[in-house]
Amino acid sequence: METLDIEYIDVGENYLTAKMPVTSKVYQPDGVLHGGATVALAESVGSAASYIFLDAQKFFVRGLEISANHVKSIKEGEVFAKATIVHKGRTTQLWNIHITDAEDNLISLCKLTTISLPRK
């Protein structure tokens, strides 16, 4: 979180939004946002959303699967990740995470599956 300068900026009934600056810290070799940094942002916001929407005193969250489709490059500015719940089961949760730029252009579309396990 600190390494990538990810900051949570909005929460609602069924979503969580975060932002991340696009700087040389998150570039791939040719100077655009690295897909791995994008996926790290997506998993961070999706996992944090899972914690928010369950009893973190009783459960802990782990990611089971993440996939990403990168549809546009970005060289500067900020990207925004909005995680929205698709399925909220007792054990598994499915999240759609839209990564957009400041003009709301889609950069990447990610899907995250998390599991909530009881604390002992």
C-alpha positions in Angstrom: 0.0 0.0 0.0 2.6 2.5 1.0 5.1 1.4 -1.7 2.5 2.1 -4.4 1.0 5.2 -2.6 -2.5 3.6 -2.7 -5.1 5.7 -0.9 -8.7 4.8 -0.1 -11.0 7.7 -1.1 -14.7 6.6 -1.0 -16.8 3.8 0.5 -20.5 3.1 -0.1 -23.1 0.4 0.6 -21.5 -2.1 -1.8 -18.3 -0.6 -3.1 -14.9 0.8 -2.1 -12.8 3.2 -4.2 -9.0 3.8 -4.1 -6.5 5.9 -6.1 -2.9 5.4 -7.1 -0.5 7.9 -8.7 1.0 6.8 -12.1 4.7 7.6 -11.6 8.0 5.9 -12.4 7.4 3.7 -9.3 4.8 1.8 -11.3 6.1 1.9 -14.8 6.9 -1.0 -17.0 10.2 -0.5 -19.1 8.6 1.6 -21.8 7.2 4.2 -19.4 3.5 3.2 -19.0 1.6 1.8 -16.0 2.7 -1.8 -15.3 -0.1 -4.4 -15.4 1.3 -5.9 -12.2 0.9 -2.6 -10.3 -2.6 -2.4 -11.7 -3.4 -5.9 -10.4 -1.8 -5.0 -7.0 -4.2 -2.0 -6.8 -7.2 -4.1 -7.7 -6.4 -6.8 -5.2 -5.7 -4.2 -2.5 -9.1 -2.5 -2.9 -11.1 -5.7 -3.4 -9.6 -7.4 -0.3 -10.0 -4.2 1.8 -13.7 -4.1 0.6 -14.1 -7.7 1.8 -12.9 -6.7 5.3 -15.2 -3.7 5.4 -18.3 -5.7 4.5 -17.8 -8.6 7.0 -17.0 -8.9 10.7 -13.2 -8.5 10.7 -13.2 -9.5 14.4 -14.5 -13.0 13.4 -13.0 -13.5 9.9 -9.9 -12.9 7.9 -9.8 -12.6 4.1 -7.5 -14.1 1.5 -7.5 -13.8 -2.2 -8.3 -16.9 -4.2 -8.1 -15.7 -7.8 -7.6 -12.5 -9.7 -7.8 -11.8 -13.4 -7.3 -8.7 -15.4 -7.9 -7.3 -18.8 -5.8 -4.3 -19.6 -7.5 -2.2 -22.3 -5.7 1.2 -22.3 -2.3 2.5 -21.3 -1.6 5.5 -19.1 1.7 7.4 -18.6 0.8 10.0 -15.9 -1.8 11.2 -13.5 -3.8 8.9 -11.3 -5.8 5.7 -11.7 -8.9 5.0 -9.7 -10.0 1.5 -8.6 -13.7 0.9 -7.7 -14.4 -2.5 -6.3 -18.1 -3.5 -6.5 -19.5 -6.6 -5.0 -21.0 -9.1 -7.4 -21.5 -12.0 -5.0 -21.4 -11.9 -1.2 -21.6 -15.4 0.1 -20.9 -16.7 3.6 -17.5 -17.9 2.6 -16.6 -16.5 -0.9 -17.0 -13.0 -2.3 -16.7 -12.0 -6.0 -15.7 -8.4 -6.8 -15.5 -6.5 -10.1 -12.8 -3.8 -10.0 -12.9 -1.1 -12.7 -9.6 0.8 -13.0 -10.1 4.2 -14.7 -8.2 7.4 -15.3 -9.3 10.8 -14.1 -11.6 11.2 -17.2 -13.3 7.9 -16.3 -11.8 6.0 -19.2 -11.4 2.3 -18.6 -7.8 1.3 -18.1 -8.3 -2.3 -16.8 -11.2 -4.5 -15.7 -10.3 -7.0 -13.0 -12.2 -9.7 -11.2 -11.3 -10.9 -7.7 -12.5 -13.8 -5.7 -11.9 -13.7 -2.0 -12.5 -16.2 0.8 -13.5 -15.3 4.4 -12.1 -17.8 7.0 -13.0 -17.9 10.7 -10.4 -16.6 13.1 -9.5 -19.1 15.8 
